[in-house]
Amino acid sequence: MRRYFRLMIPVLMILSIYYTCMRFDLFGKSTYNKIKGKGFGDLLWAAMLETWWGGWSFMAPTWTLGIEFWATFMIYLIALTGHNY
């Protein structure tokens, strides 16, 4: 579980920066419309849970994080099984 918290904090920071930039339309015209109706609570939900289960309501590239996160658990499980065998 330490891995989850170690990875969640940077994702939360990046999504916060991204959310702030979109709020001020720093990425060009009408970027605010993409997050219209989403608040900071939605951002927290996305950073803490949704990203790790395959969702990506704020940033499309975060869909890979869930796959990478669960794949590391599989690698540790395989390594542990091999070591114990």
Backbone hydrogen bonds in HBPLUS format (Angstrom, degrees):
<---DONOR---> <-ACCEPTOR-->    atom                        ^
c    i                          cat <-CA-CA->   ^        H-A-AA   ^      H-
h    n   atom  resd res      DA  || num        DHA   H-A  angle D-A-AA Bond
n    s   type  num  typ     dist DA aas  dist angle  dist       angle   num
A0005-PHE N   A0001-MET O   3.42 MM   4  6.84 162.0  2.45 152.9 154.9     1
A0006-ARG N   A0002-ARG O   2.93 MM   4  6.11 153.3  2.00 150.1 158.5     2
A0007-LEU N   A0003-ARG O   2.97 MM   4  6.13 144.6  2.09 146.6 154.8     3
A0008-MET N   A0004-TYR O   2.78 MM   4  5.85 146.7  1.89 148.5 158.9     4
A0009-ILE N   A0005-PHE O   3.45 MM   4  6.33 162.7  2.48 141.3 142.2     5
A0011-VAL N   A0007-LEU O   3.41 MM   4  6.58 161.2  2.45 145.4 150.8     6
A0012-LEU N   A0008-MET O   2.86 MM   4  6.04 158.4  1.90 155.0 161.3     7
A0013-MET N   A0009-ILE O   3.01 MM   4  6.25 155.3  2.08 149.7 156.3     8
A0014-ILE N   A0010-PRO O   2.91 MM   4  6.12 165.7  1.93 152.8 156.3     9
A0015-LEU N   A0011-VAL O   2.89 MM   4  6.01 168.9  1.90 153.6 157.1    10
A0016-SER N   A0012-LEU O   2.97 MM   4  6.02 145.6  2.09 138.1 147.7    11
A0017-ILE N   A0013-MET O   3.00 MM   4  6.29 157.8  2.05 150.3 155.4    12
A0018-TYR N   A0014-ILE O   2.88 MM   4  6.10 164.6  1.90 153.1 157.9    13
A0019-TYR N   A0015-LEU O   2.80 MM   4  5.86 157.4  1.85 143.3 149.8    14
A0020-THR N   A0016-SER O   2.96 MM   4  6.11 159.1  2.00 145.2 150.7    15
A0021-CYS N   A0017-ILE O   2.93 MM   4  6.18 161.6  1.97 151.3 156.3    16
A0022-MET N   A0018-TYR O   2.93 MM   4  6.16 153.1  2.01 147.1 154.7    17
A0023-ARG N   A0019-TYR O   2.89 MM   4  6.10 146.8  2.00 144.7 154.2    18
A0024-PHE N   A0020-THR O   3.19 MM   4  6.49 144.3  2.32 145.1 153.0    19
A0026-LEU N   A0021-CYS O   2.96 MM   5  5.27 175.9  1.96 157.5 156.4    20
A0025-ASP N   A0022-MET O   3.16 MM   3  4.87 163.8  2.19 101.2 104.9    21
A0034-LYS N   A0031-THR O   3.18 MM   3  5.51 146.1  2.30 105.2 114.0    22
A0035-ILE N   A0032-TYR O   3.11 MM   3  5.60 141.9  2.26 110.0 119.5    23
A0038-LYS N   A0035-ILE O   2.97 MM   3  5.47 156.9  2.02 142.3 141.1    24
A0043-LEU N   A0039-GLY O   3.21 MM   4  6.60 146.5  2.33 139.8 149.3    25
A0044-LEU N   A0040-PHE O   2.94 MM   4  6.30 155.9  1.99 150.2 155.8    26
A0045-TRP N   A0041-GLY O   2.98 MM   4  6.21 160.5  2.02 146.4 151.7    27
A0046-ALA N   A0042-ASP O   2.93 MM   4  6.11 159.3  1.97 145.5 151.1    28
A0047-ALA N   A0043-LEU O   2.89 MM   4  6.11 159.3  1.94 152.0 157.6    29
A0048-MET N   A0044-LEU O   2.91 MM   4  5.95 160.4  1.95 152.8 157.7    30
A0049-LEU N   A0045-TRP O   2.97 MM   4  5.68 159.1  2.01 144.7 150.7    31
A0050-GLU N   A0045-TRP O   3.11 MM   5  6.30 165.0  2.13 145.0 148.3    32
A0051-THR N   A0046-ALA O   2.92 MM   5  5.62 150.8  2.00 151.9 152.5    33
A0053-TRP N   A0050-GLU O   3.19 MM   3  5.30 149.1  2.29 102.4 111.5    34
A0055-GLY N   A0050-GLU O   2.84 MM   5  4.92 150.8  1.93 157.0 147.7    35
A0062-THR N   A0059-MET O   3.29 MM   3  5.83 159.4  2.34 113.5 119.5    36
A0063-TRP N   A0060-ALA O   3.30 MM   3  6.21 168.8  2.32 129.1 129.6    37
A0065-LEU N   A0062-THR O   3.14 MM   3  5.43 143.7  2.28 106.3 115.8    38
A0068-GLU N   A0064-THR O   2.98 MM   4  6.23 165.8  2.00 158.4 162.5    39
A0069-PHE N   A0065-LEU O   2.85 MM   4  5.91 156.2  1.91 147.4 154.3    40
A0070-TRP N   A0066-GLY O   3.07 MM   4  6.23 171.1  2.08 149.8 151.5    41
A0071-ALA N   A0067-ILE O   2.91 MM   4  5.95 146.3  2.03 143.5 153.8    42
A0072-THR N   A0068-GLU O   3.11 MM   4  6.28 146.5  2.23 142.6 149.2    43
A0074-MET N   A0070-TRP O   3.17 MM   4  6.51 150.2  2.27 141.5 149.4    44
A0075-ILE N   A0071-ALA O   2.93 MM   4  6.23 153.7  2.00 148.7 155.8    45
A0076-TYR N   A0072-THR O   2.95 MM   4  6.18 161.4  1.99 148.0 152.6    46
A0077-LEU N   A0073-PHE O   2.93 MM   4  6.11 154.4  2.00 143.9 151.4    47
A0078-ILE N   A0074-MET O   2.88 MM   4  6.11 158.4  1.92 149.9 155.4    48
A0079-ALA N   A0075-ILE O   2.87 MM   4  6.07 161.2  1.91 150.0 155.6    49
A0080-LEU N   A0076-TYR O   2.86 MM   4  5.98 158.1  1.90 147.0 153.2    50
A0081-THR N   A0077-LEU O   2.91 MM   4  6.04 156.8  1.97 144.8 151.5    51
A0082-GLY N   A0078-ILE O   2.87 MM   4  6.05 161.6  1.91 149.5 154.7    52
A0083-HIS N   A0079-ALA O   2.87 MM   4  6.01 152.0  1.95 144.5 152.6    53
A0084-ASN N   A0080-LEU O   2.92 MM   4  6.07 159.9  1.96 147.7 152.8    54
A0085-TYR N   A0081-THR O   2.89 MM   4  5.93 138.8  2.06 142.7 154.0    55
